[in-house]
Amino acid sequence: MQAAKNSRSLLMLGCVCLLCSDGRADDRPTQQQLAFFEKRIRPVLIEHCYECHSENAKKIKGGLRLDLAETLRHGGETGPAVVPGQPEKSLLIESIRYESLEMPPKGKLPEPVIADFAKWVAMGAPDPRDGKSAPAKGTEPRGGQDHWAFQPVRQPARPDVVDTLWPLTGVDAFVLSQLEAEGLSPAKDADRYTWLRRVSFDVTGLPPTIDEIQDFQQDASPHAHEQVVDRLLSSRGFGECWARHWLDLVGYADQIGTSNNVFAQHAWRYRDYVVDGLNEDKPFDDFIREQIAGDLLPYDSVEERAAGIVATGFLVLGDLEIVEADKAKLHVDVIDQQLNKVSTAFLGMTIGCARCHDHKFDPISQRDYYAIAGFFHSTDSIYKTDRGVWSDVIAVELPENESQQAERQERQREHSEKVAAMKDEKSQATARKKKLDELIASQKSSAESSADGEQALATLTQERDRLAARIGQLAPAIVHAEFFAPGVPHTYGVRDVDEPTDMQITIRANPHVLGDRVPRGFLTVASTSSPVIPEARSGRKQLAEWMAAPDNPLSARVAVNRIWQRLFGAGLVRTVDYFGVRGERPSHPELLDHLAARFVQDGWSRKKLLRSLLLSRTYRMSTALNRQAQAIDPENRLLWRMNNRRLDAEALRDAMLAVSDQLQPSPGGPALPLEFPQNVSNIDPTNVNPPSFQLSKWRPQQPFQRTIYLPVIRSGPQPGPAELRNVFDFTQPAAFAGQRSITAVPTQALFLMNSSVVKEHAAKLAHRVEQEATESAQRLDRLWLRTLNRLITAEERHDANTFLESSGDDGWTELCHALLASNEFLMRL
């Protein structure tokens, strides 16, 4: 009992620290919440409510305006329309449910739309509409053309600094210059243990091994830091870590939409494309071109052609409403999602806000929206299936080289033989069962008069039952094998329509009420030159060239800002997904342009940019608190110290596997274990519903692979081995987010204390250290190095020994559990 109490005390010590860490909750709406409003709520309000409840209404009925956040909450003659966080007390929800008033009066909204409104109110009714309502009709862009983000990128001169010994790179000079202007000094360098843990997690998402720690500590050469960085950037773990950051911007999942658990059989190819592209250091401008127009680009090999096609999965791997019966609406909604994704990921702009009217804050007109939307209007992405109202994402055939073709043909031959054998076995079993049924029927009457007859009948019956069971196994197995027969490889992607055309404005986002046709074109405010769009082409290739052009003022800035944010905890522009007028200005505008200009000059190499940042003095700073600096700059905008932050969900889970010696490498490939028939439903082609999945059985190795290779599900909590993602702020794959929310809530501490999986990791870790050393002192040394990546202190050694002496047989396991749940293990300092 005493051991349990001691263990619980150790666990609570770590978990309480988690709640007090820098990762505290924030009451402001998240980017995902605001995106939910823009995608699911605002279009419905415009289409169904603004006619009677907006500034442009002939008469505002009931005194209620729904076109501003303030007026919506204030309400009309009957009181507030919404009570944030309480859908059941919100008049708006009652009305659209037809529980009191019946709104809209022309017909009740679909149940999924009503559910969206209830969800929106439950999350606090986030609403960015804090100005005057904008007119619905498109005009010219409003003011803001002189906004910093729309100006050309310039390479500024390196600033002079007083402390000339501190900077190691140009980055350091820009940071130190602003610190000195405020009378501040940078923090001292972090110790070598802290720096190595930091850089290992930042680059690969994994902690350093004991050997790596010892090698770095013993390396006294002036190039020790460089050798570590080069080793990490060349490891496969780099792509596996940084691909996950990019997938947050894609809305990636192994599921098509959210309805009926429809599996995305080919989605993994795009995930592996991102991992491989990062490890190969694919230039970021090529990365842009391929994801927008990889199917239209020239190529030098079959492999390059295939990669370009796979890359266009970026445009279709999102949350698509494939059960939408109104196919015209589905078409324009898919276009809207593609435009939003492209503009968020590559431009850091909310162009989607101009779908129904000119952008309220930025110099983006409604015509700009439809000019860019026209590229996707001329692109095939989805199609209606022959199963009821369902649609699906286009699966494009991939080219093969001779070796791949030969391997595939051999797999097909083996598979055909396997299916033929199953069918032959089923046929023979069926024939034998039929004969047994006849024998059993004929012998039943005679068997009743003799013991021998009863025994013979029982033997026949047992054989018949075994055959019936086998036939019951073979029937679905044959259907499954035929459905998943190996064939020419496919991937989700896009292709140009046969007759590309410009897109018409959809009045209030209604595809059945159309306005002017808008010629395809580019974002006016960010265009210095515009490629010519050829006849009979979608123009996606030209859109990609425009976005990836060296003189585009947004693309390079947005890209380097995202990389900075991943290393330093906050972007130089803190609104990493929004560089518009209402976004935050860069804390170091000259540094941002310095990085963007160098990024382009270095061939858009992400590894070169990362290497320069990781080797900077700014990156080496400790997280030590300076009271004077905190008083002047409490948010650390001036970068007087390194920000400490919690590991993301993937790094936390992968680290537990790594330190307990359970992590297994993965070559990639399908995440969903669809090879097991019990995981698949509705594959009979006569079924009105599409094929779907239910994860009943996992591959034996999946619980021990990196989290990026586990299935990502939209329709519910993340399943099985990836359940930790449900607790530690995993970005839901219905959103496009360049920065995750960071919360600190009791459920996280409770998960670490009580999860059976975490306890299993602790037991494996304890077994590992017990096998590695016989002496308690040596075990503690290795345990601290393995988990916290530093030496154990004298005080910690005393406390650990005291605990172990009183804890009995489970002492080492409980101690390991306490460390895995500790604040220091969760944090990247």
N, C-alpha and C positions, 0 to 999 in steps of 0.2 A: 504493500500500500504506500509506504514511504517513497519507494522508487517511482511509483506512478505520480505521486504528488510532485516530486522533484522534476520528473520529466515534463509534467504539465506546466510547471513554473518556467522551465527553459523555453518551452514552446510559446507560452504567453509573452515572455520577454521579447522574442523575435516578432511576434505578430502585433503586439502593441506598437512596436517601433514602426511597423508597416503603416499603421493608421496615422502616425505622426510624421511620416516622411514628406518629401517635397511633392509627392504625387497626390495632392489633396483634391477634393471634389470642387467643381466649378459650377455655379448656378447659371452661367450664361449658356444660351443654346449652342449646341455643337454644330459643326459643319454638316454632319449627317442629318441632324434634326431639321436644319434649315433647308437642306436638299430635299428632305421628305415633304416639307411644306410646298416647296416650289414644284415638285413633281406630282404629288398626289392631292394637294389641297387647293392651291391657287387656281389651277386650270378649271376645277369643278366650280369654284366660286364665280369665276369669270363667266363660264358658260351658263350656269343655272341660276345665279343669284344677282349678278351686277345689274341686270336689266331693271330690277326693282329696288336694289339696295346698294347703290353706289353713287358717286358724285355725278355720273353721267345719266342717272335715271331721270325721267321726266318728273316723277314725283317719288320721293323716298318713302316707301311704304312702312308704316309703323315706326317711323323715325329711326330706322335701323340702317346704318351703313356697314357693309361687310368688306369694303375695299381698303380699310386701314386697320392696323392692329389696335390702336387706341379706341376707335369707334366700335369695333367688334366687341371688345371687352366691356366697354361702357354700356353697350346695348341700346335698345330703343325704348318704346313706351312700356314694354312689359319687363324691362330689366336687362341685366347683363346677358349677352348671347352665349358666352362661355365662362366657365369657372375653371381656370387652369389646374390640371391635375385631377379633375373630378368630372368625367364625362356624364355620370348619372345625374349630376346637378346642373348640367349645362342645357339651357333652352335650345340652343342650336342642335344638339344631339337629339333631344326629344322631338324637335320639329322634323328633322329629316328621317327619324324613325316612325313618323306619323303617330306619335303617342299623345301629342297635344295639338298644336298646329300641324298642318300638313304642308311641308315645304320640301322641294318646290311644288307649287300647286298643279303643274302640268303632268306630274307623274313622279312616283317615288324613285329615289336613286337606287342603283343596284346595291345589293348587300355588301359586296367587297368595298365599295366606295364609302358606305356608311361606317364600315369597320375601320377604314382609313381615318375618317374624321374622329372616331372615338379614340383611336390610337394617338392621333395628333393631340387631342385635348389631354389625354392621360400623360403624355410626355411634357405637359406644361404649355401647350399651344404656342410653340415657338413661331414667331412671325416677324420678318424683317421690314414690314411695310410701315415705316415710321414717318413718311413724308406725305405730300399730297398725292392722291391717286393719279396715275398716268392715263392719258387718253388711249383708247383702244386702237386708233388708227395710226399706222406708221408714218413718221415724218423724218426729217433729217436728224442726225445725231445731235444730242444736246452738248453743252459745253463740257470740257474736260480733256480736250485734245492735247493740252499742255501738261497733262499728268505725267509724272516722272517715268512710269512704266512704259509709256508709248514713245519715249525719246530714244534715239539711237544709243547703242552701247558704246561707250568711249573707254579707252584704256587710260586711266588717270596716272599721273606721275606718283612714284613712291614717295610717301611723306617723310619729312625729316623728324627724328625723334631725339630726345635728350639722352635716354639710356640706350646707347648704340650697341651695347653688348647683349641686350635681351633678345632682340629679334633673330630668329634663325631663317625666316623666309619673308617674302613680301607680305604675306598675310599678317605676320606679326607686326610689321611696321604700321599697317593700317589700324590694327587693333590698339597698339600702344599709343599711337598718335592721339586717338580720341580719349584714352584714359589719362594721358598727361594733360590734355586740355582741361580736364575736370579735376586735376590735382590728385589723381588716383594712381595706384601702382598695381600691376598684376599679381596674382597669387604666386606663391612659390611653386616649383615643379612638384608634381606628384611623385611619390617614391616609385621605384622600379616595379614592385609587386602590383601596385594599383594601376600603373600605366599599362602593364602587360595584360592584366585582366580586362581593362577598358578596351584596349585595341583589339583583343581577341574576340570579345563579344561584339564590338562594333563592326568588325569586318566579317566574321564567320558565324556569329550567333552562338558560339560555343566557348567554354572557358579554356584557358591554357592547361596543358597536361603538366604533371610534376616534372617530367624531363624538360619540357619547354621552359618552365619557370627556372629550373636550375641552370640550364644552358644560358639563359639571358642574364641571370645574376652573375655568372662567371665570365661573361663576355665583356672585357674591359676595352674593347676596340672602339674607336670613334664612330664606327658604322653599325654598332649593335642594334640601334633602333631601326635603321634602314633594313637590316637583314630580317628582322621580325616582320616588318610591314610587307616586304617583298614576299616572304614565305606565306603570309596570310592571304595576300591578294592573289597568289597563284594557286591557292587551294580550292578544291571543289566547294568547300563550305562557304566561300565568298558568294558564289552565285546562288546557293541555296538560301543564304540569309537575305541578300538584297533583292532576290526575285520576289520574296514575300512582301517587301515594301511596295514593289511595283504592282503586285496583284491586288493590293488594297485599292488602287486607282482604277482597276479594271472591272470591279464587281465580280471577280472570278468565283466560280463554284463548279462543282461536279454535278450540277443539277440544272435543268432547263426551267427557268421561271420558278414558281413556288407551288403550283397546283399539282396534286396527284403524284408528287415525288417522281417526276420524269427524269430519268438519268441522262446526263450529258456524257455519252460514251466516249467522245473524242476530245473532251476538254483538256485532258492531261497533255496533249501535244503542245498546246500553247504554253502551259506552265513550264514544260521542259525546254521550249524554245527560249523563254526568258532566262532560265537558269543557264543554258548553254551560251546565250548571247552575252550575258554578263561575264562568264568565265573566259570567253574568247575576247572580251573587251571590244565588242561590236561598237563602232562609233555611234554616238547617240543620234546624230542626224540620220544615219541609216536606220537606226531603231525606229525613229519617227516615220520615215518613208515606208518601211516595210509594214508597219502596223496599220497605216492608212491605205496603202496601195501596193502591198507586196505582190499581189497577183498581177499587177500591171508593169512591174519593173523588169528591166533586162537582167539576164543571168548568164553565168559562165559554166554552170554545172547543174546536174539533176538535183544535187543536195541543196544548192543555193535556190533553185526554183521552188523546191518543196518548203524550205524555210520561209520564203516570202509568202507563200500561200498560208502556211500555218500562222504566220504573224497577224494576218487579218482577222484571226479569232478575237483580237482586241475589240473589234467593232460589234461582235455579236454575243460575247460571253458576259451578258448582263442579266438583270432581272426582267425578263420579257413576259408579258401577259399572254402566253400562247393559247389560253382558253378563251380569249376575247372573240366574241361572235361577230362584232363589227370589224371586218378586215380593213376597211379604210381607216378607222381609228387606230387599229393596231399598227398599220403602216406608218402613220405620222408619229405615233408614240415611239416606235423604234427609231425613226429618224431623230426625234428629239433626244432620245437617250444617247444615240451615237454622237450627236453634236455636243451634248453636255459633257460626255466623256472625253472627247477630243479636246474641247476647249479647256476643261479643267486640268487634264493631265499634261498637256503640252503648252498651253497659253496662260494658265492660272486665271482664267476669266469665266464669268458666269453669263455666257452668251445666251444660254437657255432662258434667261429672264426676259428676253425680248421676243418670245414666241407670240405673245398676245398683244404686245404694245412695245413702244420704245423702252429701252432700259431706263429704270427710274434714276439711276445714279451715274452710269458710265456712258460715254459717247458711242453707244451701240444702238442703231436703229432697228426697228422691226424688219426693214428690208435687208439689213445685214444678216439677220438671223436666217431669212429665207434664201438669201444668196448662197450662204454656206450650206444650209439644209439641202439645197438643190443637188449637191454632190452625192448625198446619201439617198435622195429621192431617185436618183438615177442608178442606184445600186441594189442588187438583189441580196437580201439578208435572210428572209424567212419565206416559208411557203405554207399553204394550207394542205394538211394531210388528208387522207381518205378516211380518217377516224373522226366522225362527228364534226364538231366545230374546231377541233384542235389544229394548231399550227406547229411548226417546228423550225429549227435553225437549219440553214443549208449546210449539208455535209459535202465538201468538195473533194474530189479524187486527187490523190497525191501521186506525182511521178515517182518511178523507182529506177535505180541503177540496175545493172545486170545482176550484181550479187544479191541485192534485195529482192529482185524478181525471182531469182532461183530459190532463195530461202523461203519466200512466200509460197511458191509452187510446191515445194517439198512439204511445207506445213499443210497445204490444202490436200495433198495426196494422203498424208498420214491421217488427217482429219476425216477424209472421205472413207478411208478404210475403217476408222473407229466407228463412224456412224453406220456404215454398212454392217459391221459386226453387231452393233446394238440392235439394229433392225432385224437381222437374221436371228439373233437370240430371242427377240421379242416374238417373232413369227413362230419359231419353234416352240417357245414356251406357251404361246397362245394355242397352238395346235395340240400340244400335249395336255394342256389344261382342259380343252374341250373334250378330249378323249377320256380324261380322268373324270370329268363331270358325268359322262355317259356311263362309265364303269361304276361309279359310286351310286348313281341312280338305279342301275340294274341289280346291284348287290345289296341294297339296303334291306329288302324284304328277307332275303336268305340269311343275311348276317345276324338277324335277330335270334335264330335258332341254334347258333353254335358259337363257341368261344373263338374258334379259329376264324370264323367269318367276321366276327366283330373286330379282331385284330387286323385282318386284311383290310377291312373297311377303314379302320383308323389310320393305317399306313397310307392308303390312297388319299385319304382326306388331308393328312399332313403334307403330302407331296403337292396336292392341289393348292393348298393354302400358301405354301412357299412359292409356288409359281405365280399365284395371284399377286403376292407381295412384290415379287421381282418385276412382273409386268407393270405394276403400279409405279415402280421406280424408273423403269425404262421409258415409259411413255413421256413423262415430262422431260427426262434427260435427253431424249431424241429431239423434242421440240426446241429445247434450250440449245443443243449442239447445232442444230440447223440454223437457228436465229443468229448465233454468234460464230458461224463458220468463217474461217479466215478468208479474206478476200483482198482486193486491192485496197491499200490503206486510204482512209479518209480523215479529214479534219474539218472542224467548223470554220467557216470563212465566208467570204462574199465574192460577188462577181458583178460586172456591169450588166445592166438591163440591155435588152436588144435595141431599144430606141430611147436613149437618154433624153430627158427633157428638163426644162427649168420647173421649179416648184411654184405653185400658187399659194398666196397667203391664206391660211385657214382662220376665218373670222372667229375670234374667241376660242381658238384651238379646235374648232368644229370642222372636221374634214368634209362635211357635207354642205358647208356654207363657205364658198371660196371667193377670194378677192383677186387682186392683180397677180399676174405671173411675174416673178422676179428673176432676172438673169443671174446665173451662177457667178459667184465672185467671192471676194475675200474681205476680211474685217477691215473696213475702211480706215479706221483710226490707226491701225498698226501696219499699214501697207505703204512701202516705199516704191515697190514695183509689183506688178501682178502678172503671173505667167498666162499665156494665151491658152484657152481651153479648146482643144481640137473638136471638130465636128464629130458627131456620133460616138463621143466618149463621155464617161461620167464626169471627168475632171478630177477624180480623186488623186491621180498622179500629180496633177498641178497643185492641188491643195497640199499634198505632202511636201512638194518642193517649196511652196511658199512658207510652210511652217518650219521647215528645216533649213531655210536660207540663212546664211551668216548675218544678214542685215535685219532679220526679224528681231524686233526689240524685246520680245517676250520669251521665246523658246529657251535660249541659253540661260537667261536670268532665272526663269522658273526652275530649270533643271538643276543648276548649281545651288539654288536656295533649298531645294529638297534634299540634296546631298548634305549641305551644311546642317540642316535641321536634324538629320539622322545622326550626325556625329556630336552636335553640341546641344541637343535637346530642344532647341527653338530655332526657327529660321532667322536669317538676317531680316527677312520680311516674315513676320510671325504668322500672318494669314497666308500660309503656304499655298492654299488652293485659290486664293483671290488676290490678284494684283491690281484690282480696280480702284476707283476713286475712294470708295468707302473702306478699302483694306488698310492695313497698317503700313506706314512708310518704312523703308529699310532703316535699320539702326545704324548701318555703315554703308551708305549708298556708294561711296567710292570703292570700298572693298567688294561689294556685290558686282560692280561693273568690271573691276580687276579680275575677279574669278570668271565672270562670263566671257570676257575677252580672251583670257588665257585658255579657257575651255575650248573655244572655237579654234584658236591658234594651234592647240595641241591635238587637233583632229577629232574633237568631241570625245576624247578618251575619258571615260569615267574612272578608270584605274589611275591614270596620271593625276587627275584632279584629287582623287582620294589620297594618293600617296603624298601629294604636296600638303594636304591638310593634316594628315596623320603625323607627319614629321615636323609640323610647326610647333613653336613654343606655346602658342595659344592652346593647342590640343594637349600639351603636357601639363597644363596648370592643374593644381589640386582643387578640391572642392572646399578648401578651408574658408571659414567665414571671416570677413573683415568688417567690423562694426561701422567704421567710417564709410567704407564703400557701400555697405548696405543702406546706410542712411541717405546717401546721395542717389543711389541706383538700386532700389530694393528688388527690382525684377531682373537685375543683372543684364540689362540691355547692352551695357558697354563692355561686357565680357571681362570682368575683373577676376573671375574665377570660372572653373568648369562647373557646369550644371550637373548635379547628380540626378539620376532617374531610375525608375524601376525597369527591370528587364521586361520585354514584351512577352506575351503568352508563349510564343513559339520558342524563344530563347530559354525561358524558364523550364518548360517541359524538356527540351533537348538537353539542357544542362543537367537536369536530374538523371537522365539516361546516361549522359557522358560520364559523370562522376561516379556512378554506380557500375560502370563498365558494361552497360547493356546496349549502348547505341550501336545500331547496325547500319552499314552504308546501303544506299539504294541507288540504282541506276536510273530511277525515274519510272515512267510507264503508268498504266492505269491506276488511279487511286481507289475507285470503287471495285470491290471484289465481285464483279458480275459473273465470274466463272463458276460461282456456286449457284445452282438452280434455286435454292431456297431464298436467295437474295433478289430474285427477279420475278415480276408478275406481268400479266397482260401482254406477253410476247406472241400469243396466238394472233395471227393477222386478222382474224374475224372479230376481234374484240373492239368495241367502240371507243375505249379509252386507250391512251398511248402506253407503251411499255414503261414500267416503273420499277422502283427498287425498294427493298426494306432490308436494312443491314442486320441480318440475323447471324451471319458467320463472317469472321475476319480471317485473313491470311495469317498464319502463325507468326510471320516476321513483322507484321504491321505495328503491333504495340511498341516495337523497338526501333522504328525508323524515324527520321526527322519529321517534324510536324508538317512541313511543307508538302510532304508526299501523302498525307492522310486526306480523306475526302472532306470537301467543304460543302456543307448543306445549307440551303436557304430556308427550307420549310419548317425548321425547328432548331433545337439546341444541337451543337456540334456533338456527334455521337462517338461512343466507344473510346478508343485510345486518346482522342483529342478533346475530351470533356473539359480539360483545363481551360480551353479557349472560351468556354462559356462564362468564366469567372473573371478572367484577367483582360478585359477590354479588347477582345478580338473585334475587328471591324466587320459588321454584318455585311454580307456580300450583296446586299441590295443597294449599297451606297458606293460612291466613288470618293475615297478619302485619302489625302496625302499625309494626314496626321491623325493618329488615333486619340480618342479621348483617354484620359488617365484618371481613374477613380481610386479611392482608398475606402473600401467598405468592409464591414465585418464579415461578409460572406467569403471574402478572400482569405482572411485569417482562419476562418472555420474550415474552409476547404483544405488548407494546408495541414491543419491539425487532425482532421478526421477522414480525409480521403484514403480509401484502401490502397489506391495506386501510389500515393505518396508514401504510405507506410511500407509498401512493397519495395519501393526504391530505397528507403532507409535500411531495410533488412539486407538488400543486395549490397549496399554501400558498406554496411557493417561487416558483412562476410568478406568483402574485398580487402578492407584494411586489416582484418584479422588474419587473412591469408598472406598479406604482404609483410607483416612484422609480428614477431612474437612478444616483444617488450611493449608495455603500455605506452611508454614515452615515445617510442618510434611510431606507434600507431597514431598517437595524437598528432605528432609532427606531420605525418602523411595525410591524415584526415583534414587538418586545417589547410594544408597546401592544396589538397584536391578540391575542397568545397569553397573555401574563401580565398584561395590562391595567394596566401601570405603565411608568414610564420605565426605560430601560436604565441601569445604573450604569456608571461609568468603567471599573471592573475587568472587568465583563462585556463592554463594548465592546472592550477590549484583547484579551481572550481570544477573542472571536468573530472579530476581524480576523486574529489570529494563525492561527486555525483556517482561515479562508477563504483566506488566502494560501498555505497548504500543501495545500489539499484538491482543487484542480483543478476540473473542470467541474461536479461534483456537490456542490460545497461548500454551496451554499445549501439544496439539498434535504436534505443530511445535517444541517445546522444546524437546519432546521425540524423534522426528525425528532427530534433531540435535545430540542428544546423541548416537542414534543408528548408525549414520554415522560418529561419531567422531573417531579419531585415537585411543583414549584410549579404546573404546569399541572393536575395531578391533584387538587390540594387546593383547598378553599374555605376561606380563612384568616379 
